[in-house]
Amino acid sequence: MKFDQYRKDSASGGKGQRQNGHAAVTTADASPQERELFEGFGLLVTGQALAYALNEKLKMKFLELGTMCKAVVCCRVTPLQKAQVVELVMQNEKKITLAIGDGANDVSMIQKAHIGVGISGQEGRQAVLASDYSFGQFRFLERLLLVHGRWSYLRISKFLRYFFYKNFAFTLCHFWFGFFSGFSAQTLYDP
């Protein structure tokens, strides 16, 4: 496993040397092999640590470390910190973000993300009212993304093809009719 390999390297003074009992990870100049080494890891960040990680000097390193990990869990964070994490990913990764929340403390995060999903539950309906999509249980998220997301993509692409066809056909007919009418601004279609 990658974790065992990391522990062996740490014990022998290899890639991830230990300092004061904590693993020192350098992310700015990480090689592809080091990035692959950390892909299996998850990152757990508390609210106090996140407040420190989101300052101007460290937030890019925090983002790079978070993108190297398989999962990032932020616990005991304030609503503002949740929104700041979403904004950090949106501004620097240029990815579409989806935020899921079930209470009033998640509203700022849901509104900041590209797609907001509210789960109605025991904590109230504030997240549901502020979200783009809402459902009763978390298990319906898979269907939202894989079924309805795919259908929406197909509908939008079909609509755009029709939109370009319609505009091209309308304009081309007027262009050819202009030769027959001597470009007199007479229309082919009656309004």
C-alpha positions in Angstrom: 0.0 0.0 0.0 1.0 3.6 -0.5 0.7 4.4 3.2 3.2 1.6 4.1 5.6 2.8 1.4 5.3 6.3 2.9 6.0 5.1 6.4 9.0 3.1 5.2 10.3 6.2 3.5 9.6 8.3 6.5 11.4 6.0 8.9 14.5 5.8 6.6 14.6 9.5 6.1 13.4 9.3 2.5 10.8 11.5 0.7 8.6 12.4 3.6 11.0 13.1 6.5 9.5 13.4 10.0 9.9 16.6 12.0 8.6 16.8 15.6 6.4 13.7 15.0 4.6 15.2 12.0 5.1 14.4 8.4 6.7 17.2 6.4 5.0 17.4 3.0 6.4 19.7 0.4 3.7 20.3 -2.2 5.0 23.2 -4.3 7.7 21.1 -5.9 6.2 17.7 -5.7 7.2 15.3 -8.4 4.6 13.1 -10.2 5.9 10.2 -8.1 5.3 12.1 -4.9 1.8 13.2 -6.1 1.0 9.5 -6.9 2.2 8.6 -3.4 -0.3 10.9 -1.7 -3.3 10.0 -4.0 -4.6 7.3 -1.5 -4.6 9.7 1.5 -7.4 11.8 2.9 -7.1 15.1 4.6 -9.0 16.0 7.8 -9.0 19.7 8.7 -10.6 21.2 11.8 -12.0 24.8 11.9 -8.9 26.2 13.8 -6.5 24.6 11.3 -8.6 25.8 8.4 -8.5 29.4 9.7 -4.7 29.1 9.6 -4.6 27.4 6.3 -6.8 30.0 4.5 -4.6 32.9 5.2 -3.0 34.5 2.1 0.4 32.8 2.6 -0.8 29.3 2.9 -4.0 28.9 1.0 -2.3 27.9 -2.3 -0.3 25.2 -0.5 -3.5 24.0 1.2 -5.3 23.9 -2.1 -2.4 21.9 -3.7 -2.3 19.5 -0.8 -6.1 19.1 -0.9 -6.0 18.3 -4.6 -3.4 15.7 -4.2 -5.5 13.8 -1.7 -8.4 11.5 -2.5 -10.8 13.2 -0.1 -10.8 16.3 2.1 -13.0 16.6 5.1 -13.5 19.9 6.9 -15.1 19.5 10.3 -16.2 22.0 13.0 -15.9 24.9 10.5 -17.9 28.1 10.4 -20.3 28.9 7.5 -17.8 31.6 6.3 -15.0 29.1 6.2 -17.1 26.7 4.1 -17.8 29.4 1.6 -14.1 30.4 1.5 -13.1 26.8 0.7 -15.6 26.6 -2.1 -14.4 30.0 -3.4 -10.8 28.9 -3.2 -11.5 25.9 -5.4 -13.6 27.9 -7.8 -11.0 30.6 -8.4 -7.9 28.5 -8.7 -9.0 25.1 -10.1 -11.4 26.3 -12.7 -13.7 23.4 -12.0 -17.5 23.2 -11.6 -18.2 23.0 -7.8 -21.2 21.3 -6.2 -22.0 22.1 -2.5 -24.3 19.9 -0.5 -25.9 21.1 2.8 -28.7 20.3 5.1 -28.9 23.3 7.5 -28.7 27.0 7.9 -25.0 26.9 8.5 -24.5 25.6 4.9 -26.4 28.4 3.1 -23.4 30.5 2.3 -21.5 27.5 0.9 -24.5 26.5 -1.2 -24.9 30.0 -2.6 -21.2 30.4 -3.4 -20.9 27.1 -5.4 -21.9 26.7 -9.0 -24.5 24.1 -8.1 -26.1 24.0 -4.7 -27.9 21.0 -3.4 -30.1 21.1 -0.2 -31.1 18.1 1.7 -34.3 18.5 3.7 -33.9 17.1 7.2 -34.2 17.9 10.9 -32.1 21.1 10.8 -34.7 23.1 8.9 -35.4 24.2 5.4 -33.0 27.0 4.9 -30.5 25.0 2.8 -33.4 23.7 0.7 -34.7 27.2 0.0 -31.2 28.5 -0.9 -30.3 25.6 -3.2 -30.6 24.9 -6.9 -31.7 21.3 -6.3 -33.2 19.7 -3.3 -34.2 16.3 -2.2 -35.1 14.3 0.9 -32.2 11.9 1.3 -28.5 12.0 0.4 -28.8 8.7 -1.6 -30.7 10.6 -4.3 -27.5 12.5 -5.2 -26.3 9.7 -7.5 -29.5 9.9 -9.6 -29.3 13.7 -9.8 -25.8 13.6 -11.1 -25.8 10.5 -13.3 -29.3 10.5 -14.7 -30.7 14.0 -14.6 -27.4 15.6 -15.3 -26.9 13.5 -18.4 -30.4 14.2 -19.6 -29.9 17.9 -19.1 -26.6 17.8 -21.0 -28.3 16.0 -23.9 -31.3 18.5 -23.9 -29.0 21.5 -23.9 -26.8 20.1 -26.7 -29.9 19.3 -28.8 -31.3 22.8 -28.2 -28.0 24.5 -29.2 -27.8 22.5 -32.4 -31.4 23.5 -33.3 -30.6 27.1 -32.3 -27.7 27.4 -34.8 -29.6 25.6 -37.5 -32.6 27.9 -37.1 -30.5 31.1 -37.3 -28.5 29.8 -40.2 -31.6 28.8 -42.2 -33.4 32.1 -41.5 -30.4 34.3 -42.4 -29.5 32.2 -45.5 -33.0 32.5 -46.9 -33.0 36.3 -46.5 -29.5 36.5 -48.0 -30.6 34.6 -51.2 -33.9 36.5 -51.4 -31.9 39.8 -51.3 -30.5 39.0 -54.8 -34.0 38.6 -56.2 -35.4 41.7 -54.6 -32.5 43.9 -55.5 -31.5 44.3 -51.8 -34.5 46.5 -51.2 -35.0 45.3 -47.6 -38.2 43.5 -48.5 -38.7 40.5 -46.3 -39.2 36.9 -47.5 -41.5 36.1 -44.5 -44.6 38.1 -43.6 -44.4 39.4 -40.0 
